[in-house]
């Protein structure tokens, strides 16, 4: 005896399809780095620390940069979120208001005064790297150490 054929309602087909269509766009939008910043270009700005939002999903450091004509432009340096940065020692009060800092990063494609942080350098020379850069540096240091130990054993 064959199985009975049941008709599905239009809602039982349309609603799951609608949910599937909407989910990817929202989940991919958050990670569209190359749509906002230029990974092929790196710039350096220097100015007075104006503030910081150490929040998730992305932290922001605000720097007042003096232009050639004496005006001031505020730049936004976007970085990884609070959790990633806090694991690397970042705190809400790590920079002093007006402290001169430099930021190296990938500029916004829109031409806005914004960049994605690669590193921030204080006037004393201490540096804070983006978590992915720190991770890559740690992996490379470990690789070199393994290679050095292997050479010693030869």
C-alpha positions as a LaTeX table, in Angstrom:
\begin{tabular}{lrrr}
\hline
Residue & $x$ (\AA) & $y$ (\AA) & $z$ (\AA) \\
\hline
Unk1 & 0.00 & 0.00 & 0.00 \\
Unk2 & 1.54 & 3.34 & $-1.02$ \\
Unk3 & 2.06 & 6.15 & 1.48 \\
Unk4 & $-0.65$ & 8.79 & 1.46 \\
Unk5 & 0.30 & 12.07 & $-0.20$ \\
Unk6 & $-0.15$ & 15.08 & 2.07 \\
Unk7 & $-0.29$ & 18.59 & 0.73 \\
Unk8 & 1.82 & 21.17 & 2.49 \\
Unk9 & 0.41 & 24.57 & 3.19 \\
Unk10 & 2.10 & 27.54 & 1.48 \\
Unk11 & 3.07 & 28.91 & 4.91 \\
Unk12 & 4.92 & 25.71 & 5.83 \\
Unk13 & 7.09 & 26.17 & 2.75 \\
Unk14 & 7.45 & 29.97 & 2.62 \\
Unk15 & 8.31 & 30.66 & 6.25 \\
Unk16 & 11.38 & 28.36 & 6.41 \\
Unk17 & 12.57 & 29.71 & 3.04 \\
Unk18 & 12.17 & 33.28 & 4.25 \\
Unk19 & 14.11 & 32.54 & 7.44 \\
Unk20 & 16.93 & 30.92 & 5.44 \\
Unk21 & 17.06 & 33.86 & 3.07 \\
Unk22 & 17.31 & 36.42 & 5.86 \\
Unk23 & 19.81 & 34.70 & 8.16 \\
Unk24 & 22.89 & 34.68 & 5.93 \\
Unk25 & 22.71 & 38.37 & 5.10 \\
Unk26 & 22.66 & 39.37 & 8.76 \\
Unk27 & 25.37 & 36.97 & 9.83 \\
Unk28 & 27.74 & 37.83 & 6.97 \\
Unk29 & 27.28 & 41.59 & 7.24 \\
Unk30 & 29.17 & 41.74 & 10.53 \\
Unk31 & 32.29 & 40.24 & 8.98 \\
Unk32 & 32.48 & 42.30 & 5.78 \\
Unk33 & 35.92 & 43.80 & 6.54 \\
Unk34 & 36.91 & 44.14 & 2.87 \\
Unk35 & 33.67 & 45.97 & 2.12 \\
Unk36 & 34.58 & 48.70 & 4.65 \\
Unk37 & 38.40 & 48.82 & 4.91 \\
Unk38 & 41.22 & 48.49 & 2.38 \\
Unk39 & 43.39 & 45.50 & 3.35 \\
Unk40 & 45.92 & 46.46 & 0.66 \\
Unk41 & 46.63 & 49.89 & 2.14 \\
Unk42 & 48.13 & 50.75 & 5.52 \\
Unk43 & 48.29 & 54.27 & 6.92 \\
Unk44 & 49.62 & 55.92 & 10.04 \\
Unk45 & 47.96 & 58.77 & 11.89 \\
Unk46 & 49.15 & 60.58 & 15.01 \\
Unk47 & 47.23 & 62.78 & 17.38 \\
Unk48 & 45.72 & 63.31 & 20.80 \\
Unk49 & 43.73 & 60.51 & 22.41 \\
Unk50 & 40.14 & 61.72 & 22.56 \\
Unk51 & 38.32 & 58.69 & 23.90 \\
Unk52 & 37.66 & 54.99 & 23.63 \\
Unk53 & 34.67 & 52.68 & 23.54 \\
Unk54 & 35.92 & 49.32 & 24.76 \\
Unk55 & 32.81 & 47.37 & 23.73 \\
Unk56 & 31.71 & 44.35 & 21.70 \\
Unk57 & 31.57 & 43.52 & 18.87 \\
Unk58 & 34.18 & 46.17 & 17.95 \\
Unk59 & 36.06 & 48.63 & 20.12 \\
Unk60 & 36.76 & 52.15 & 18.91 \\
Unk61 & 39.61 & 54.52 & 19.72 \\
Unk62 & 39.11 & 58.20 & 18.87 \\
Unk63 & 42.13 & 60.30 & 17.95 \\
Unk64 & 42.14 & 64.05 & 17.26 \\
Unk65 & 44.57 & 64.60 & 14.38 \\
Unk66 & 45.84 & 68.10 & 13.60 \\
Unk67 & 45.69 & 68.81 & 9.87 \\
Unk68 & 48.27 & 70.75 & 7.84 \\
Unk69 & 46.12 & 73.89 & 7.98 \\
Unk70 & 45.86 & 73.71 & 11.79 \\
Unk71 & 42.36 & 72.23 & 11.98 \\
Unk72 & 41.50 & 69.08 & 13.90 \\
Unk73 & 39.92 & 65.96 & 12.43 \\
Unk74 & 38.68 & 63.20 & 14.66 \\
Unk75 & 39.62 & 59.72 & 13.47 \\
Unk76 & 37.94 & 56.50 & 14.51 \\
Unk77 & 40.22 & 53.50 & 14.87 \\
Unk78 & 38.12 & 50.36 & 14.95 \\
Unk79 & 39.49 & 47.22 & 16.57 \\
Unk80 & 38.52 & 43.79 & 17.81 \\
Unk81 & 35.92 & 43.60 & 20.57 \\
Unk82 & 36.35 & 44.16 & 24.29 \\
Unk83 & 36.76 & 40.48 & 25.13 \\
Unk84 & 39.66 & 39.97 & 22.72 \\
Unk85 & 41.37 & 43.19 & 23.76 \\
Unk86 & 40.83 & 42.71 & 27.51 \\
Unk87 & 42.54 & 39.30 & 27.28 \\
Unk88 & 45.56 & 41.22 & 26.01 \\
Unk89 & 45.56 & 43.77 & 28.82 \\
Unk90 & 43.39 & 46.56 & 27.42 \\
Unk91 & 41.40 & 48.55 & 29.98 \\
Unk92 & 38.99 & 51.48 & 29.80 \\
Unk93 & 41.56 & 53.82 & 31.34 \\
Unk94 & 44.75 & 52.70 & 29.58 \\
Unk95 & 45.18 & 55.98 & 27.67 \\
Unk96 & 45.11 & 59.49 & 29.15 \\
Unk97 & 42.95 & 62.19 & 27.62 \\
Unk98 & 45.16 & 64.24 & 25.27 \\
Unk99 & 47.99 & 61.68 & 25.28 \\
Unk100 & 49.74 & 61.61 & 21.90 \\
Unk101 & 49.36 & 58.23 & 20.22 \\
Unk102 & 49.86 & 56.92 & 16.70 \\
Unk103 & 47.62 & 54.41 & 15.00 \\
Unk104 & 48.58 & 52.19 & 12.10 \\
Unk105 & 45.72 & 50.61 & 10.21 \\
Unk106 & 43.76 & 49.90 & 7.07 \\
Unk107 & 41.86 & 53.03 & 5.94 \\
Unk108 & 38.14 & 53.13 & 5.25 \\
Unk109 & 37.22 & 52.67 & 1.59 \\
Unk110 & 34.63 & 55.44 & 1.94 \\
Unk111 & 37.30 & 58.07 & 2.56 \\
Unk112 & 35.95 & 58.71 & 6.07 \\
Unk113 & 38.41 & 59.39 & 8.87 \\
Unk114 & 38.34 & 55.78 & 9.98 \\
Unk115 & 40.64 & 52.78 & 9.92 \\
Unk116 & 40.87 & 49.19 & 11.13 \\
Unk117 & 43.64 & 48.93 & 13.72 \\
Unk118 & 46.85 & 47.05 & 13.08 \\
Unk119 & 48.63 & 48.64 & 16.06 \\
Unk120 & 48.63 & 51.65 & 18.35 \\
Unk121 & 51.92 & 53.15 & 19.49 \\
Unk122 & 52.30 & 55.34 & 22.57 \\
Unk123 & 54.79 & 58.21 & 22.74 \\
Unk124 & 57.04 & 56.04 & 24.96 \\
Unk125 & 57.26 & 53.48 & 22.13 \\
Unk126 & 55.07 & 50.80 & 23.70 \\
Unk127 & 52.81 & 49.10 & 21.19 \\
Unk128 & 49.41 & 47.45 & 21.28 \\
Unk129 & 48.78 & 45.12 & 18.36 \\
Unk130 & 45.51 & 43.87 & 16.97 \\
Unk131 & 44.76 & 40.41 & 18.40 \\
Unk132 & 45.12 & 38.70 & 15.03 \\
Unk133 & 48.57 & 40.31 & 14.60 \\
Unk134 & 49.60 & 39.26 & 18.12 \\
Unk135 & 48.40 & 35.72 & 17.44 \\
Unk136 & 50.30 & 35.58 & 14.14 \\
Unk137 & 53.45 & 36.90 & 15.85 \\
Unk138 & 53.14 & 34.29 & 18.62 \\
Unk139 & 52.66 & 31.48 & 16.10 \\
Unk140 & 55.68 & 32.64 & 14.10 \\
Unk141 & 57.83 & 32.88 & 17.26 \\
Unk142 & 56.83 & 29.34 & 18.21 \\
Unk143 & 57.60 & 28.09 & 14.69 \\
Unk144 & 61.06 & 29.67 & 14.82 \\
Unk145 & 61.72 & 28.17 & 18.25 \\
Unk146 & 60.76 & 24.68 & 17.02 \\
Unk147 & 63.03 & 25.12 & 13.98 \\
Unk148 & 65.91 & 26.26 & 16.24 \\
Unk149 & 65.48 & 23.20 & 18.51 \\
Unk150 & 65.36 & 20.92 & 15.48 \\
Unk151 & 68.63 & 22.37 & 14.15 \\
Unk152 & 70.28 & 21.84 & 17.54 \\
Unk153 & 69.27 & 18.17 & 17.54 \\
Unk154 & 70.80 & 17.51 & 14.11 \\
\hline
\end{tabular}
